Amino acid sequence: MSEKRSKVKGNRLAYTAAALKGIGDRRYQEDTYVIVEREDHRALLTMVADGMGGMQDGRQASRTAVQVVRNSFMKFDMHSDIAAQLNMAMTVANNDIYARLHSDGGSTGIACLFCDEGMYYAGVGDSSLMLRRGEVIYHLNRKQNIFTELCMRQIRDGSIDSTIAFHHPERRALVGYLGMRELKDIDCYLRPLQLMSGDTIILCSDGIGDVLGDEELLKYLSVSTPAEACRRIEDRIFAMENPNQDNYTAVIVRCD
C-alpha cells in the first residue's frame, strides 16, 4: 500500500486525506494519484487517474494528467472562478497527453478541490466519486461509458428501460477520457458542493469502485480516519483473492 496523509484546516471545516494504491493482478501499475495543499489559501487538491492503453502509455498518461492538474492548481487564482480553472486544467491535461501519445494512450481523471466548506469537482472517464454522509453513500459523478450514454439516450427518448444498456457487449467501454484528440465533455460542478462535518469523500479507480459495493464501502468509510479506511479497503481486496483484480487506487478525505 502506498499512503500519504494530509490535513488542511479551512474556516470551519478541516480536511484530512489519505490514499492507497496497489497493482492488483496486473503486471504494470497504471494508476496515479495526488494529494497537494495550498497553504496560502487553505485549499486541498486530490486527484485519481487510471491509465489506459497498456504498459508505458497508460502509465505515462495518468502521470501526465496528475502532474498537469497539480501544477495548474498551484497557480490558481483562488479569488476567481475556481470551477472554470479546474475545468481548464483538465483540458490542458487532455491536450498534453494527446500531444505526447497521439491516441496511443489515455487516462481517466477525477479531481476534487476542497476550499472553505465546499468541494469543486471535474472528471473524465469512469473512475468513481462518492460521498458518505450519515448512513448513505451518494454517487456524485457521471461515468463516461457506453452504458451511461445509452441510459441517458433512452431517458431523453422517454424510456426508462435499461435492458439494452445492461446487455450491450461493450457497456463498460469509455466514450470520454484524457488524451482524446478533442475533449468535448468534462463532468463538473459549476458551484461547490457544500460539505458538512462528518462527511467522507472517496475518489477511486474502477479497481475499487467496480469491485466493492455500497454497503461495504459505507462500512469502511465510517471508521474514524481516512488512513484506517484505506487499510480496511485494501485488506478486503486482498481477502477477495480476485484473479482478475485491476490496479486499485483511492484517495479518501474526511471533513471535521
N, C-alpha and C positions, 0 to 999 in steps of 0.2 A: 504494500500500500504506500502510495505517495501522499503525504499530508502536509498542508500548510494552514496555519491558523492566523486570523487577523481580527482585530476589533477596532471599530470606528464608532465614536460617540457623536450623535447628532444633537439637535436642540432638545429633543425629548426622548428619542429612541437611540439605543446603542446597537450596533450590528456586529455579531460575532460570526466568523466564517471558518469553515474547514473543508478540505477536499480529499477525495480518494481517487486513485487511478490504478487500474490493473489491466494486464494483457489478455486475460481470459484464455481461450484455447487457440488463439491466433498466433502466427509466427512473428507478427510485427505489431508494435503499438502505434496506432494512428490517431489516437485521441490526444488532445491538448487542452489545458485549462489555465486560467489565470485568476488570481485574487490580488488586486492592487489598490492602494489607498491614495487619496489626495488629501493630505493633512491640512493643506491651506484652506480647503472648503469642507472638510469633514465628510468627504464623499468616498464611496467604495464601488469599484467596478469588479464584477465577476463575469467570467465567460467560459463556456464549454464548446469545443469544436471537435467534431467527429469526422476524421479524414476518410475520404472515399477514393476509389481509383486504384488501390493496391500499392503495396510497398512504398517506395520513396515518394511517389507523387501524392498519395493520401496524407502521409506524414508531413510532407512539406506544405501542403495546402492548409492543414489545420494549424501548423505552427505559424504560417504567414498570416492567417486570419487573426489569430490571437495577438500576434505582435503588432499588426497594423492597428487594431482596435485599441489595444493598450496604449500605444504611442499617441493615438488621436485623443484618447481620454485625458492624457496628461497635459494636453494643450487646450482642452475645452474651456470656453468662457462660461463659467458656472452661473453668470448673471444673465445669460442669453437663453435661447431656445435649446434646451438640453436634448429634447426628443429629436429635433432636426439634426443636431450634431451627432447623436448616436446613430441615426439612420445613415448619415453621410459617411461615418466611419465604416459601417458595414458595406456601403457601396464602394468605398475606396479599397477595402479588403478584397471584395469580389474582383475589382479591376486589376489589382495587383496579382492575385492568384492566376487570373486568366492570362495576364502578360507573361507570367513566368512559365505556366504549364500548357497553355494553348489547348484547353479542353481535355488534357490527359490526366487531370486530377481535380478534385474539388473537395469541399468540406461543408458540413452543416455548421451552423453557428448560432448560439444563444448568448446574448449579452444583456446583463442587468446592471443598472447603475442605481445605487442607493444613496439618497441625499435627503437630509432632514427626516421627514416621516413618509417619504414616498419612494417608489421604485419605478424607474423607467426601463423599458424592455424593447429590444429589437432582435428578431430571429429569422433565420432562413434554414429550411430543411426540416428534418423530422426528429430532432432531439426534443426533450421534454422540459417544460417549465411548470412546476406545480407549487401550490400554496397549501400548507396545513394551517388551518385556523380552527381552533377548538377540536372537535372530533370529526372534521370533514376535510377531505382532500379535494382541492379545486384545480382543474387543468386549465392553465392560463394561456397557452399558445395554440395556434392553429398549425398542425403539421402539414407540410407542403409535399404531399404524396398523392398518388393516383386515387387512393381510397377517399381521402378528404375531398379531392377535386370532384369525383363522381357524386359523392354525397351532396355537396353544395350545388352541383348542377341539377340533381333531382329535386332538391328543395326549391330552387328557382323555377323549375318546371311544374311545381305544385304537387310533387310526390314525396312521401316520407318512407318509401320502400327502399331499404339499403341492401337488398339482396344482390343486386348487380355488383355493387361495390365490394361486398364481402367475398364474392366468388370470383372477382377479377384476378387472373393469374399473376398480374404484376401490381397488385394493390399497394404494395409497400415501396414501389419504385418512386424515386424523388422527381418532382416536377420543378423544384427550386433548390438551389444550392449555391454556395460561394465558389466562384470560379467559372460562372457562365459567361458567354460572350456578351449578353445583355441581361442584367438583373432587373426584372420588372416588378417584383413583388417582395417587399420586406414586411413581415408581420410585426406590428409595433404598437406601442401605446403613445398617443399624442399628448396625453396628460398622465402624470404619475399615478400609479396605484397607491392609494393611501393605506399604510400599514398600521398594525396595532401591536402593542406589547404582547408577546407570546406567539406571534406568527413565526412560521418557519417556511423558508423558500428553498426548493431544490431545483437545480439545473442539472440535467443528466443526459448522457448519450443513450442510445437505444439498448445498449448492453445492460442497462438498469431499467429504463423506462418501459421496455417491452418484455422484461423478464419478471419483475416484481409487480404484484397487483396493488390496488389502492389500499386494501386492508393491511397488507404487510408494510407498505410504506408509511401508513398512518401510525402504526405501532413503532416503527424505528424513528420516525421524525418527532415522536412525542417524548423522547428521552431528554435529559437535562441539557446536553451540549451538542453542537454540531459534530465535534470530534467523536463523541460516543455514537452518534447516529451513523457516521461513516464506518466505524468499526463493525457495528451490527449489520449494516448492509453488506459489507464485504464478507463477513462470516457466513451470512445467509447464501451468498453467491457461491462460496466455497462448498457449503454443505449440499447444495443442489447438484453438484458434480455434472453439470451440463456439458456434454462432449462438444457442443457447438457454441459454447459461450463466447460472445463477441467481446472485444475490448470494452471495458466499462469505466466510466468516469462520472463523477458528480461533484458539484460544489453545493454545500448546504449553508444557509445563512439564517441565523436566529435573531429575532428582534426582541429587545428587552427594554 
